[in-house]
Amino acid sequence: MRSLHGVFAEAETVIVAHYSGLDVAALTELRADLSESGSFFRVTKNSFALRALKGLPCEDSLSPLFKGPTAIAWGSDATALPKALISFAEEHESMRILGGVMDGAALAPEAIEALAKLPSLDALRAKIVGILQAPAAKLAAQMNAPASHLARLFGAYAASAGKSE
């Protein structure tokens, strides 16, 4: 299992949440949802988390969040992690997103909700590929147009010549 210091130092995105009132089954469900996107969830002891944050760039952003029953979620996908957490929090009122960091920048709960509304990285890649392929497809259609026009012209001529005999 990864150390908390390692999580805070290496993870691209870390989100802190209150989980009070959630049972083991719900937390297991959340962990399973997060693992599909390569993200993780761990209930933390505040004193351990604060000790692990010492000297890290994200210390000032995250330290104030560790009050009460806290847990952290972390991962490398900047949209999948917030999507899964926000979706879970909507289904389970006991879960409350407190904030987090992404690439060293502090995230308020509203920013995490905004990230959750963004399309996934795969969806964005698909859009970019579609945009890049569209001009090539149009060019190919334009290149084939004269040949197809000639073929239709010859076909019409042959059809009309066959009727006149």
DRENDO-1510 file (C-alpha; in Angstrom, 1 decimal, always signed):
<recs>
REC; n; res; u; v; w
REC; 1; MET; +0.0; +0.0; +0.0 .
REC; 2; ARG; +1.3; +3.4; -0.9 .
REC; 3; SER; +2.3; +5.8; +1.9 .
REC; 4; LEU; +0.2; +8.9; +2.4 .
REC; 5; HIS; +3.3; +11.1; +1.8 .
REC; 6; GLY; +3.8; +9.3; -1.5 .
REC; 7; VAL; +0.2; +9.9; -2.4 .
REC; 8; PHE; +0.3; +13.6; -1.7 .
REC; 9; ALA; +3.7; +14.0; -3.4 .
REC; 10; GLU; +3.0; +12.0; -6.6 .
REC; 11; ALA; -0.7; +11.9; -7.3 .
REC; 12; GLU; -1.9; +14.4; -10.0 .
REC; 13; THR; -5.2; +14.9; -8.4 .
REC; 14; VAL; -6.1; +14.5; -4.7 .
REC; 15; ILE; -9.6; +15.1; -3.3 .
REC; 16; VAL; -10.5; +15.3; +0.4 .
REC; 17; ALA; -14.0; +14.4; +1.5 .
REC; 18; HIS; -16.1; +13.7; +4.6 .
REC; 19; TYR; -17.6; +10.2; +4.7 .
REC; 20; SER; -19.4; +10.1; +8.0 .
REC; 21; GLY; -22.5; +8.0; +8.0 .
REC; 22; LEU; -21.4; +5.7; +5.1 .
REC; 23; ASP; -21.3; +2.0; +5.7 .
REC; 24; VAL; -18.7; -0.5; +4.5 .
REC; 25; ALA; -20.8; -1.6; +1.6 .
REC; 26; ALA; -21.1; +2.0; +0.2 .
REC; 27; LEU; -17.4; +2.6; +0.7 .
REC; 28; THR; -16.6; -0.7; -1.1 .
REC; 29; GLU; -18.9; +0.4; -4.0 .
REC; 30; LEU; -17.1; +3.7; -4.2 .
REC; 31; ARG; -13.7; +2.0; -4.3 .
REC; 32; ALA; -14.8; -0.3; -7.0 .
REC; 33; ASP; -16.2; +2.7; -9.1 .
REC; 34; LEU; -12.9; +4.6; -8.6 .
REC; 35; SER; -10.7; +1.6; -9.5 .
REC; 36; GLU; -12.3; +1.4; -12.9 .
REC; 37; SER; -10.6; +4.7; -13.8 .
REC; 38; GLY; -7.3; +3.9; -12.0 .
REC; 39; SER; -8.3; +6.0; -8.9 .
REC; 40; PHE; -8.2; +5.1; -5.3 .
REC; 41; PHE; -10.0; +6.0; -2.0 .
REC; 42; ARG; -8.7; +5.7; +1.5 .
REC; 43; VAL; -10.1; +6.7; +4.9 .
REC; 44; THR; -7.3; +8.6; +6.7 .
REC; 45; LYS; -6.5; +9.5; +10.2 .
REC; 46; ASN; -6.1; +13.3; +10.3 .
REC; 47; SER; -2.9; +13.4; +12.3 .
REC; 48; PHE; -1.3; +10.9; +9.8 .
REC; 49; ALA; -2.4; +13.0; +6.9 .
REC; 50; LEU; -1.2; +16.2; +8.4 .
REC; 51; ARG; +2.2; +14.6; +9.2 .
REC; 52; ALA; +2.4; +13.3; +5.6 .
REC; 53; LEU; +1.7; +16.7; +4.1 .
REC; 54; LYS; +4.6; +18.4; +6.0 .
REC; 55; GLY; +7.0; +20.1; +3.6 .
REC; 56; LEU; +5.0; +19.4; +0.4 .
REC; 57; PRO; +3.8; +22.1; -1.9 .
REC; 58; CYS; +0.1; +21.1; -1.4 .
REC; 59; GLU; +0.4; +21.4; +2.4 .
REC; 60; ASP; -1.2; +24.8; +2.7 .
REC; 61; SER; -4.1; +23.8; +0.4 .
REC; 62; LEU; -4.9; +20.5; +2.0 .
REC; 63; SER; -4.1; +20.8; +5.7 .
REC; 64; PRO; -7.2; +22.9; +6.6 .
REC; 65; LEU; -9.5; +20.2; +5.1 .
REC; 66; PHE; -8.4; +17.5; +7.6 .
REC; 67; LYS; -11.0; +18.0; +10.3 .
REC; 68; GLY; -13.6; +15.5; +11.2 .
REC; 69; PRO; -14.0; +12.1; +9.5 .
REC; 70; THR; -12.0; +12.5; +6.3 .
REC; 71; ALA; -10.9; +10.4; +3.4 .
REC; 72; ILE; -8.9; +11.0; +0.4 .
REC; 73; ALA; -9.3; +10.0; -3.2 .
REC; 74; TRP; -6.5; +10.2; -5.7 .
REC; 75; GLY; -5.7; +9.4; -9.3 .
REC; 76; SER; -4.3; +10.6; -12.6 .
REC; 77; ASP; -7.4; +11.1; -14.6 .
REC; 78; ALA; -8.5; +14.7; -14.0 .
REC; 79; THR; -12.1; +14.1; -15.0 .
REC; 80; ALA; -12.9; +10.5; -14.1 .
REC; 81; LEU; -12.0; +10.9; -10.4 .
REC; 82; PRO; -14.3; +14.0; -9.9 .
REC; 83; LYS; -17.1; +12.4; -12.0 .
REC; 84; ALA; -17.1; +9.2; -9.8 .
REC; 85; LEU; -16.9; +11.2; -6.5 .
REC; 86; ILE; -19.6; +13.7; -7.4 .
REC; 87; SER; -21.9; +10.9; -8.8 .
REC; 88; PHE; -21.4; +8.9; -5.5 .
REC; 89; ALA; -22.0; +12.1; -3.4 .
REC; 90; GLU; -25.3; +12.7; -5.2 .
REC; 91; GLU; -26.4; +9.2; -4.4 .
REC; 92; HIS; -25.1; +9.3; -0.8 .
REC; 93; GLU; -25.9; +12.5; +1.1 .
REC; 94; SER; -23.4; +11.5; +3.8 .
REC; 95; MET; -20.5; +12.0; +1.4 .
REC; 96; ARG; -19.3; +15.7; +1.2 .
REC; 97; ILE; -16.5; +16.9; -1.0 .
REC; 98; LEU; -14.3; +19.4; +0.9 .
REC; 99; GLY; -11.7; +20.3; -1.7 .
REC; 100; GLY; -8.5; +19.1; -3.2 .
REC; 101; VAL; -5.5; +19.8; -5.4 .
REC; 102; MET; -4.7; +19.1; -9.0 .
REC; 103; ASP; -1.1; +19.4; -10.3 .
REC; 104; GLY; -0.4; +21.5; -7.2 .
REC; 105; ALA; -3.3; +24.0; -7.7 .
REC; 106; ALA; -6.0; +24.1; -4.9 .
REC; 107; LEU; -9.5; +23.0; -5.9 .
REC; 108; ALA; -12.6; +24.3; -4.2 .
REC; 109; PRO; -15.7; +21.9; -4.1 .
REC; 110; GLU; -17.2; +24.0; -7.0 .
REC; 111; ALA; -14.1; +23.5; -9.1 .
REC; 112; ILE; -14.3; +19.7; -8.5 .
REC; 113; GLU; -18.0; +19.8; -9.6 .
REC; 114; ALA; -17.0; +21.7; -12.8 .
REC; 115; LEU; -14.3; +19.1; -13.5 .
REC; 116; ALA; -16.9; +16.4; -13.2 .
REC; 117; LYS; -19.0; +18.0; -15.9 .
REC; 118; LEU; -16.2; +18.0; -18.4 .
REC; 119; PRO; -16.1; +15.3; -21.0 .
REC; 120; SER; -13.6; +12.5; -20.3 .
REC; 121; LEU; -10.1; +12.5; -21.8 .
REC; 122; ASP; -11.1; +9.7; -24.2 .
REC; 123; ALA; -14.2; +11.7; -25.4 .
REC; 124; LEU; -12.0; +14.8; -26.0 .
REC; 125; ARG; -9.5; +12.7; -27.9 .
REC; 126; ALA; -12.3; +11.3; -30.1 .
REC; 127; LYS; -13.5; +14.8; -30.9 .
REC; 128; ILE; -10.0; +15.9; -31.8 .
REC; 129; VAL; -9.6; +12.9; -34.1 .
REC; 130; GLY; -13.0; +13.6; -35.7 .
REC; 131; ILE; -12.0; +17.3; -36.3 .
REC; 132; LEU; -8.7; +16.2; -37.9 .
REC; 133; GLN; -10.3; +13.6; -40.1 .
REC; 134; ALA; -13.1; +15.8; -41.4 .
REC; 135; PRO; -10.9; +17.8; -43.8 .
REC; 136; ALA; -9.3; +14.6; -45.2 .
REC; 137; ALA; -12.7; +13.0; -45.8 .
REC; 138; LYS; -13.9; +16.1; -47.6 .
REC; 139; LEU; -10.8; +16.3; -49.7 .
REC; 140; ALA; -11.2; +12.6; -50.7 .
REC; 141; ALA; -14.8; +13.2; -51.7 .
REC; 142; GLN; -13.8; +16.2; -53.8 .
REC; 143; MET; -11.0; +14.2; -55.5 .
REC; 144; ASN; -13.4; +11.4; -56.4 .
REC; 145; ALA; -16.2; +13.8; -57.5 .
REC; 146; PRO; -14.9; +14.4; -61.1 .
REC; 147; ALA; -14.4; +10.7; -61.7 .
REC; 148; SER; -17.9; +9.9; -60.5 .
REC; 149; HIS; -19.4; +12.7; -62.6 .
REC; 150; LEU; -17.6; +11.3; -65.7 .
REC; 151; ALA; -18.8; +7.8; -64.9 .
REC; 152; ARG; -22.4; +9.0; -64.6 .
REC; 153; LEU; -22.0; +10.9; -67.8 .
REC; 154; PHE; -20.7; +7.9; -69.7 .
REC; 155; GLY; -23.4; +5.7; -68.2 .
REC; 156; ALA; -26.1; +8.1; -69.3 .
REC; 157; TYR; -24.6; +8.3; -72.8 .
REC; 158; ALA; -24.4; +4.5; -73.0 .
REC; 159; ALA; -28.0; +4.2; -71.8 .
REC; 160; SER; -29.3; +6.8; -74.3 .
REC; 161; ALA; -27.2; +5.2; -77.2 .
REC; 162; GLY; -28.7; +1.8; -76.4 .
REC; 163; LYS; -32.3; +3.2; -76.7 .
REC; 164; SER; -31.7; +4.8; -80.1 .
REC; 165; GLU; -30.7; +1.5; -81.8 .
</recs>
